[in-house]
Amino acid sequence: MDADIKQEFEKLNSFLRKHMVTRLEFSELSSRVEDIQGGMRTLQASVDAYAKQSKDYYQEVTVVIVKVNRIERFLTEVVAPKLGVRYDV
């Protein structure tokens, strides 16, 4: 019986040595996780900044389109008839 218990204990011991993480390994893994988290925060900040730039650019383009449409309407409805010129858009 003692031999069976000793054999099971040895199997358990072998398994734990093979699969358990040491304090040093855990500390290294923890440090790597912190580095990855820092990188993810930096990446998120960059993505947020790019999204804001894209939104601002889209709004500016929308304003320019409205202005160009007003100018074209003014040219076709007011200026071209007074000058006797045909203005096609």
Steps between C-alpha positions, in 0.01 A plus 500: 500500500780740589661428164178593321471825694865577441459430126192725481684768692791478255258529205341806659839650577618439143183653359531810719866552414416472132190723493519745791649845460777617732492839671768628264311378193178652636676831564637502144157418357344772713756750372430399139126540556557852638712585193227371269236698690710815465534437129127447470430831678737678260336332202152593626605863543638502144181349359289753690711789371473371142122459536472861619710623207284304258180640652634856489613455138158361402330801657731741319438329166125516561523876562708550183247302294216720626699813414584374151135411438395854603760655270393280207134583560587872512695470175227310317203700632639855531832561329468293182161646396620858560811437288305313237721194547385145537651334805460124520587317815 
